[in-house]
Amino acid sequence: MKHKKVYSWTISFLALFAGGSITVLFILVPIWQSLAPEEVLAWFANFGARVGITMVPMQVIPLILSLYAYYISIGITRLRWLVTNISNGIILVMLPIYFLPVNFSFVNGTMSLDEVSSELVTWEIIHIIRTFLTIISVIFAVMALLRHENEKYIKAKSG
């Protein structure tokens, strides 16, 4: 029962982050791309910090939970948590390497207006990769939970 709770909470937080990433991709990115560069910088100045405050914990909490899920799991279930953790680790590394510097540049208005449009294209591409990895994390975490439940069922039948 303990494992199932950890797995379920981890999947819930992973899915929450996936939903946030999908929302950003299909709602916010098109809005930003429809704005003039100075309006993009104004949007980020007004709302960027709030988005960051929301998204950062949604990245860190699932990583911590999935590391714990990996630690308590065995066999094929553990391998699936390993894939989840690799994906989550890549996602987290993207944050300080790309997203924080660029987002701070948008929020603080330190990016030149000429760079905004092209940077939004790069931002979208990297965010698509992050969203894809987030979905992979959810899929492998669900597969780990299903494998765990299947193993419990097999043990109960044979025991």
C-alpha positions in Angstrom: 0.0 0.0 0.0 2.9 2.4 0.9 4.4 2.0 -2.6 1.1 2.6 -4.3 0.5 5.9 -2.4 4.0 7.1 -3.3 3.6 6.1 -6.9 0.1 7.7 -7.1 1.3 11.0 -5.6 4.3 11.1 -7.9 2.1 10.5 -10.9 -0.3 13.2 -9.8 2.5 15.8 -9.5 4.0 14.7 -12.8 0.6 15.0 -14.5 0.1 18.4 -12.9 3.4 19.6 -14.4 2.6 18.0 -17.7 -0.7 19.9 -17.7 1.0 23.1 -16.9 3.6 22.6 -19.7 0.8 21.8 -22.2 -1.1 24.8 -21.1 1.9 27.0 -21.6 2.6 25.5 -25.0 -0.9 25.7 -26.4 -2.2 28.9 -24.7 0.6 31.2 -23.6 3.2 30.7 -26.4 0.6 31.6 -29.1 -0.4 34.6 -27.1 3.2 35.7 -26.7 3.9 35.2 -30.4 0.9 37.3 -31.4 2.2 40.3 -29.3 4.6 43.0 -30.4 8.1 42.6 -28.7 7.5 45.4 -26.2 4.1 43.8 -25.2 5.9 40.4 -24.7 8.4 42.1 -22.3 5.5 43.9 -20.6 3.6 40.6 -20.2 6.6 38.9 -18.7 7.3 41.9 -16.4 3.7 41.6 -15.1 3.2 37.8 -15.0 6.5 36.0 -15.6 7.5 35.8 -12.0 4.1 34.3 -11.0 4.5 31.7 -13.8 8.0 30.8 -12.5 6.9 30.6 -8.9 4.2 28.1 -10.0 6.2 26.1 -12.5 9.5 25.6 -10.5 7.9 23.7 -7.6 5.9 21.6 -10.1 9.3 20.5 -11.5 11.1 19.9 -8.2 8.4 18.1 -6.3 7.9 15.3 -8.9 11.6 14.8 -9.2 12.0 14.3 -5.4 9.0 12.0 -5.3 10.2 10.0 -8.4 13.6 9.6 -6.8 12.0 8.2 -3.7 9.8 5.9 -5.9 12.9 4.7 -7.6 14.6 4.0 -4.3 11.7 1.9 -2.9 11.0 0.0 -6.2 12.5 -3.2 -7.5 12.9 -5.0 -10.9 11.1 -3.7 -14.0 9.2 -1.2 -11.9 12.6 0.3 -10.8 13.7 0.5 -14.4 10.6 2.5 -15.3 11.3 4.9 -12.4 14.8 5.2 -13.7 13.5 6.4 -17.1 11.1 8.8 -15.3 14.0 10.2 -13.3 16.3 10.6 -16.3 13.5 12.5 -18.0 12.9 14.6 -14.9 16.6 15.3 -14.5 16.9 16.6 -18.0 13.8 18.8 -17.5 15.3 20.2 -14.3 18.7 20.8 -15.9 17.0 22.8 -18.7 15.7 25.2 -16.0 19.0 26.9 -15.0 20.7 26.3 -18.3 18.1 27.9 -20.5 14.7 28.9 -19.0 15.9 31.0 -16.0 18.4 33.2 -17.9 16.0 33.8 -20.8 12.9 34.3 -18.6 14.8 36.7 -16.4 15.9 38.6 -19.5 12.2 38.8 -20.5 11.0 39.7 -17.0 13.7 42.4 -16.5 13.4 43.7 -20.0 17.1 43.3 -20.7 16.6 41.6 -24.0 16.6 43.9 -27.0 13.3 44.2 -28.8 15.0 42.9 -32.0 15.8 39.6 -30.2 12.3 38.9 -28.7 10.6 37.2 -31.7 13.5 34.9 -32.5 14.0 34.1 -28.8 10.3 33.1 -28.5 10.8 30.6 -31.3 13.8 29.1 -29.5 11.9 29.2 -26.2 9.0 27.3 -27.9 11.2 24.6 -29.3 13.0 24.0 -26.0 9.6 24.0 -24.2 8.3 21.4 -26.7 11.2 19.2 -25.7 10.5 19.8 -22.0 6.8 19.0 -22.5 7.6 15.8 -24.4 9.9 14.7 -21.6 7.3 15.5 -19.1 4.7 13.3 -20.9 7.4 10.5 -21.1 7.8 10.9 -17.3 4.1 10.5 -16.8 3.8 7.5 -19.1 6.7 5.6 -17.5 5.5 6.4 -14.0 2.0 5.0 -14.9 3.7 2.0 -16.4 5.6 1.5 -13.1 2.4 1.7 -11.1 0.7 -0.8 -13.3 3.7 -3.1 -13.2 3.7 -2.8 -9.4 0.0 -3.6 -9.1 0.4 -6.5 -11.5 3.3 -8.0 -9.4 1.2 -7.7 -6.3 -1.7 -9.5 -8.0 0.6 -12.3 -9.2 2.0 -12.7 -5.7 -1.4 -12.8 -4.2 -2.6 -15.4 -6.7 0.4 -17.7 -6.3 0.8 -17.2 -2.5 
